[in-house]
Amino acid sequence: MDKWLETNRANWNDRVGVHVTSRFYDVDGWLRDEPGPTPLEHSALGNVEGLSLVHLQCHFGMDTLRWARVGATVTGVDFSPAAIAEATALAKRAGLNVRSRFVCANVYDAPETLEGQKFDVVYVSLGSLCWLPNIEMWAEVVAKLLRPGGRLYLHDVHPLSNCLDDGGERFAFSYFEAAEPLTFDSDETYTDGGAVTNTTTYEWNHSLAELFGALRESGLVLDAFDELDWTVWPQFPWLVESSEGTWTIPTDRPGMPLAFTLVAHLSD
Ligand SMILES: C[S@@+](CC[C@H](N)C(=O)[O-])C[C@H]1O[C@@H](n2cnc3c(N)ncnc32)[C@H](O)[C@@H]1O
């Protein structure tokens, strides 16, 4: 597993430099507009003032810091030192450093790195689970990080849409978790703004049954689950931007889920 994760880390370190200056992430606009949680997130978790939240695979912290803006104390975890350095700098620029900290760790090491700290919320945002070789080990991590009754909020790419090739025309990859990763080689990332040098990545798909089973085995109880026919980037060339930053399926194509959201809590 180490070799795969090291290779992915090199790719993500490269992507950070591209992403922070991209129009896609629009850091200046984010600093100016000061967004909080999205309406979906707000309706799922409600008022988080005073709660502790850990964001797994936090990238350079934009999603994490939105929760600090509405009163949560946030911890972001990512295995990319470049991401953690940028997240720490962004927190300072946004004036949110008092209520936030960013820690460099492999997600599987997070409970040890955070020295057994328990959180009210584990938060995971779009584009995360496909980087993890083993969903059962991930669910164990989530359970270890939550206090009893604490909640997981997960918004990620739907595993069915992960099965399609880049053109979105062919069923190309297994729906189920496989021991061997899918190997990709590309100097592109999902934003505008340039190429990466470390081009190899290893990825894994996890079926919904594998995800639900892993959560159940780790003591998490499912509270809400939704499948979304929209996403936030042109995952396939035929998606249409129905409103700014929202990409949907055109009416002449069959409907399919592009993303999902899930809320679960750790049983007492
Ligand atoms: C697509 S990004 C998440 C993006 C986030 N939703 C956002 O828009 O800011 C995936 C993140 O997972 C991190 N990552 C991948 N594998 C990881 C691992 N094993 N442990 C910790 N972080 C990991 C990468 O460094 C990257 O920052």
The ligand as an SDF file (V2000), in Angstrom:
LIG
                    3D

 27 29  0  0  0  0  0  0  0  0999 V2000
   -9.9530   15.6550   -4.7010 C   0  0  0  0  0  0  0  0  0  0  0  0
   -9.0440   16.1590   -3.2800 S   0  0  0  0  0  0  0  0  0  0  0  0
  -10.3060   16.5630   -2.1630 C   0  0  0  0  0  0  0  0  0  0  0  0
  -10.8310   17.8220   -2.6380 C   0  0  0  0  0  0  0  0  0  0  0  0
  -11.6940   18.5590   -1.6880 C   0  0  0  0  0  0  0  0  0  0  0  0
  -13.0250   18.0090   -1.7350 N   0  0  0  0  0  0  0  0  0  0  0  0
  -11.6340   19.9880   -2.1450 C   0  0  0  0  0  0  0  0  0  0  0  0
  -12.2960   20.3190   -3.1280 O   0  0  0  0  0  0  0  0  0  0  0  0
  -10.8810   20.7300   -1.5770 O   0  0  0  0  0  0  0  0  0  0  0  0
   -8.4270   14.6440   -2.6100 C   0  0  0  0  0  0  0  0  0  0  0  0
   -7.4460   14.8810   -1.4650 C   0  0  0  0  0  0  0  0  0  0  0  0
   -7.1520   13.5970   -0.8880 O   0  0  0  0  0  0  0  0  0  0  0  0
   -5.8140   13.6340   -0.4390 C   0  0  0  0  0  0  0  0  0  0  0  0
   -5.4070   12.2390   -0.2330 N   0  0  0  0  0  0  0  0  0  0  0  0
   -5.3640   11.2430   -1.1500 C   0  0  0  0  0  0  0  0  0  0  0  0
   -5.0150   10.0880   -0.5580 N   0  0  0  0  0  0  0  0  0  0  0  0
   -4.8370   10.3600    0.7680 C   0  0  0  0  0  0  0  0  0  0  0  0
   -4.4620    9.5680    1.8930 C   0  0  0  0  0  0  0  0  0  0  0  0
   -4.2110    8.2700    1.7750 N   0  0  0  0  0  0  0  0  0  0  0  0
   -4.3980   10.1690    3.0980 N   0  0  0  0  0  0  0  0  0  0  0  0
   -4.6440   11.5090    3.2340 C   0  0  0  0  0  0  0  0  0  0  0  0
   -4.9990   12.3030    2.2040 N   0  0  0  0  0  0  0  0  0  0  0  0
   -5.0960   11.7290    0.9690 C   0  0  0  0  0  0  0  0  0  0  0  0
   -5.0730   14.3980   -1.5280 C   0  0  0  0  0  0  0  0  0  0  0  0
   -3.8490   14.9400   -1.0930 O   0  0  0  0  0  0  0  0  0  0  0  0
   -6.1010   15.4760   -1.8880 C   0  0  0  0  0  0  0  0  0  0  0  0
   -5.8590   16.6590   -1.1700 O   0  0  0  0  0  0  0  0  0  0  0  0
  1  2  1  0
  2  3  1  0
  2 10  1  0
  3  4  1  0
  4  5  1  0
  5  6  1  0
  5  7  1  0
  7  8  2  0
  7  9  1  0
 10 11  1  0
 11 12  1  0
 11 26  1  0
 12 13  1  0
 13 14  1  0
 13 24  1  0
 14 15  1  0
 14 23  1  0
 15 16  2  0
 16 17  1  0
 17 18  1  0
 17 23  2  0
 18 19  1  0
 18 20  2  0
 20 21  1  0
 21 22  2  0
 22 23  1  0
 24 25  1  0
 24 26  1  0
 26 27  1  0
M  CHG  2   2   1   9  -1
M  END
$$$$
